[in-house]
Amino acid sequence: MGWEGMVKTTTPKDHLYGDVLEASKIVASRRVNGTFYIAYRFPDKSATNKVAGVVALCEQHYEDGVCWIDFKVMDETMKPFYYDCPRSILNLLSPTADHNALEWREEQLCNREE
């Protein structure tokens, strides 16, 4: 998945919660160094609505005097290479059997022990 951009008319968080992700499915989020770590409720076939990790990169830049906000959103099954997810977000995630998601979660925990 690539980057999505828009002219800044709101804050990055408002744009992320209203235009990029469905706000009602966001369980919790934290922004760390410009990156949003999100516990997001995904509907599944069992109707349990599992909560999975989502990483949203956020960049702001100016072009011709106009402020742009760019986002790149990845879920944990994509094994994003970003490892500053707060433990408070990790604790909200549902159990998973997805290999990439499990590795991503393990990297989060290992990153804190170093």
C-alpha positions as CSV (number, residue, x, y, z in Angstrom):
1,M,0.0,0.0,0.0
2,G,1.3,3.4,-0.9
3,W,1.0,6.8,0.6
4,E,-2.2,8.9,0.7
5,G,-2.0,12.6,0.8
6,M,-4.3,15.6,1.4
7,V,-4.2,19.3,1.8
8,K,-4.1,20.1,5.5
9,T,-7.5,21.3,6.6
10,T,-7.5,19.4,9.9
11,T,-4.9,18.0,12.3
12,P,-3.1,14.7,11.3
13,K,-5.0,12.8,14.0
14,D,-8.4,14.2,12.8
15,H,-7.7,13.3,9.2
16,L,-6.5,9.8,10.2
17,Y,-9.5,9.1,12.4
18,G,-12.1,10.6,9.9
19,D,-10.8,10.0,6.4
20,V,-8.3,7.2,6.5
21,L,-9.6,4.9,9.2
22,E,-13.1,4.5,10.5
23,A,-13.0,6.3,13.9
24,S,-15.6,4.1,15.5
25,K,-13.3,1.1,15.1
26,I,-10.3,2.7,16.8
27,V,-10.0,1.2,20.2
28,A,-7.0,3.3,21.2
29,S,-4.0,5.0,19.7
30,R,-0.7,6.7,20.6
31,R,1.5,8.8,18.5
32,V,5.3,8.2,18.9
33,N,7.7,10.3,16.9
34,G,5.2,11.1,14.2
35,T,4.0,7.5,13.9
36,F,0.5,6.4,15.1
37,Y,0.2,3.0,16.7
38,I,-3.4,1.9,16.8
39,A,-5.5,-0.9,18.3
40,Y,-8.1,-1.3,15.5
41,R,-11.2,-3.4,15.6
42,F,-11.4,-5.4,12.3
43,P,-14.7,-7.3,11.6
44,D,-14.1,-11.0,11.0
45,K,-16.2,-14.0,10.0
46,S,-16.8,-15.1,13.6
47,A,-18.3,-11.7,14.5
48,T,-15.8,-11.4,17.3
49,N,-14.4,-8.2,15.8
50,K,-10.7,-8.9,16.6
51,V,-8.5,-6.1,17.6
52,A,-5.2,-5.9,15.6
53,G,-2.3,-3.5,15.5
54,V,-2.1,-0.8,12.9
55,V,0.8,1.5,12.1
56,A,0.2,4.8,10.4
57,L,3.1,6.8,9.3
58,C,2.4,10.6,9.1
59,E,4.4,13.2,7.3
60,Q,3.7,16.9,6.7
61,H,5.3,18.9,4.0
62,Y,4.8,22.2,2.1
63,E,4.4,22.5,-1.6
64,D,3.8,25.8,-3.2
65,G,2.9,27.3,0.2
66,V,0.3,24.6,0.8
67,C,0.6,22.2,3.8
68,W,0.1,18.5,2.9
69,I,-0.4,15.6,5.2
70,D,0.7,12.2,3.9
71,F,-0.2,8.9,5.5
72,K,0.9,5.3,5.0
73,V,-1.2,2.8,6.9
74,M,-0.1,-0.8,7.5
75,D,-1.6,-3.5,9.7
76,E,0.5,-5.9,11.8
77,T,0.1,-8.7,9.2
78,M,2.3,-6.7,6.9
79,K,5.0,-6.8,9.5
80,P,5.8,-3.1,9.3
81,F,9.4,-2.1,10.2
82,Y,8.4,0.2,13.0
83,Y,8.9,-0.9,16.6
84,D,7.9,1.8,19.0
85,C,4.4,0.6,19.7
86,P,3.5,1.4,23.3
87,R,2.8,-1.6,25.6
88,S,-0.7,-0.1,26.3
89,I,-1.6,-0.6,22.7
90,L,-0.1,-4.1,22.5
91,N,-2.1,-5.2,25.5
92,L,-5.4,-4.4,23.7
93,L,-4.7,-6.7,20.7
94,S,-6.6,-9.9,20.3
95,P,-4.7,-13.2,20.1
96,T,-3.6,-14.1,16.6
97,A,-2.2,-17.0,14.7
98,D,-0.8,-14.9,11.9
99,H,3.0,-15.5,11.6
100,N,3.9,-11.9,10.6
101,A,1.7,-10.3,13.3
102,L,3.3,-12.6,15.9
103,E,6.8,-11.6,14.8
104,W,5.9,-7.9,14.7
105,R,4.5,-8.1,18.3
106,E,7.6,-10.0,19.5
107,E,9.9,-7.4,17.9
108,Q,7.9,-4.7,19.9
109,L,8.7,-6.5,23.1
110,C,12.3,-7.2,22.2
111,N,12.8,-3.6,21.3
112,R,12.0,-2.6,24.9
113,E,14.3,-5.1,26.5
114,E,17.5,-3.8,24.8
